[in-house]
Structures are given as C-alpha cells and as structure tokens.
Amino acid sequence: QSMVPELPRVSLNDLEERDAGKCVALRSIRAVQSSSNNRLLLYMRDRKVMSLRMKKSCRAQDFYSGFYVEPRADGLLCVERDTLRSRTGSNCEVSEINRLVLDD
C-alpha cells in the first residue's frame, strides 16, 4: 500500500480567481506554466497557485520556458510596475495577480 494518500485531481475549471494584492515575492515562486491567452500560472513554495495576467497583447505561450524579471530592491513582482521578459524576446507588463482556490 502506498504511504502517500491519493490527492484529488483538480481541473482549472474547478478553480476560482481571488484577489491576491498587487505584488508577490519573487523568491516564493517555485515554477511557472503558461496557461490560456495572456495568463501564466505561478506555483509557489507554500503550495499556493497564483494566476498572473499580462497585458492583452501578450501571449502566455511566449513564456513556455519561464521568464526573466529585473529584480527590485524590495524583491517583489508587482502589477503595473514590472515587465516580464521571455527567453524568446517578448516583453510583457504584469496587469493582475490572483490566487487560485477551489470554487465553493
């Protein structure tokens, strides 16, 4: 028998976006995954999942291999302040950060 309990499978359709404020600590990001349209999913070290929206003209697919960001003294990634740079050369401003939670 497995020592690890089975975790329920959750689809993005089962999740709801809730406001997470204007900034997230860069060092708390563990992984990034491109999602639909102009949205990236941020997997945090504390096991939370955040949704990061970029300006409408941006494509999440351009960030399939992650992103670079110019670190600021405060160590935060903030809405309407910071620009993400993809490894393919795209630049996109962060427009919204939300936390994904199970829909009640």
N, C-alpha and C positions, 0 to 999 in steps of 0.2 A: 504494500500500500504506500501511496505517496505521502511524504511528510509535509508536502505543501498543499494547502487547501486549494480547491478549484476556484478560480476567480471568474466572476461573471463577465461575459463578453458584452461590450457596450458599443453601440454604433454612434457616430456623430449626430445622427438624428435624435438620439435619446438625450442629448445634452442641450443645455440652455446657457446662453452667454449672460454673465452678470458683470456689472462694472467692477473693474479692478483698480481704478485710480488712473493716474497719469504716468506712472513710472514703475519699472520693475528692475531689480538688481541684476546686473549683467552676470555676476558670478553665481547667481542662483539658477541660471539656465543650464540644463544638462544636455538637451538635444532639441533640434528643430526639424520640422517636417512641413513641406509645402502642402497646402490644402487647396480648396477651391478658390478660383478667381484671384483676389488680392489678399488672401489670408494665409498666415503661417501659424502652425501650432507650435507652442513652446512647451517642452516637457521640463518641469522644474525639479530641482533636487529634493524638494519636500513632497514630491509626487503629485503636485497640482499640475493641471494642464491649462495653459493660457492661450487665448486666441489673439494674435496680433494682426491688425488690419493695416494695410498700407494704402496710400492714395489710389483712387480708382484706376488711374492709368497704369498701375504696376501689375505685373503678373507674378503670382506666387511660384510658378514653375521655374522662373529665372533663379530662384533661391533653393533649388532642389539639393544643392550641396552645402547649404548653410550661408552665412553672411559674415561680413566684417562690419564693425562699427567703431568710429573714433571714440575711444574711452574718454570720459569726462572725469574731473576730479571727484565728483560725487559717486562714481561707479554705477550710475543708473542709465537705463534706456528709457527715454521719455517721449510721450506723444507730442507732436508738433515741434519737436526740438531736434531729434536725432534722425539721421539718414542711414539706412542700411545699404551696404554695398555687396552685391553678389559676386561670386568668383567669375562670372561671365561678363561683368562690367556694368550691370544695371544698378541704378541708384534710386532708392525709394524712401520717402519720408513716412515715418510711423504716424498713423492717424487715430488709432484706437487700440486699447489693450483691455481685454476682458478675461474673466475666469470662466472656464467651462465646468458646469456642475450638472449632475443628474436632474432631469426635468421632474418636478414634483407632481 
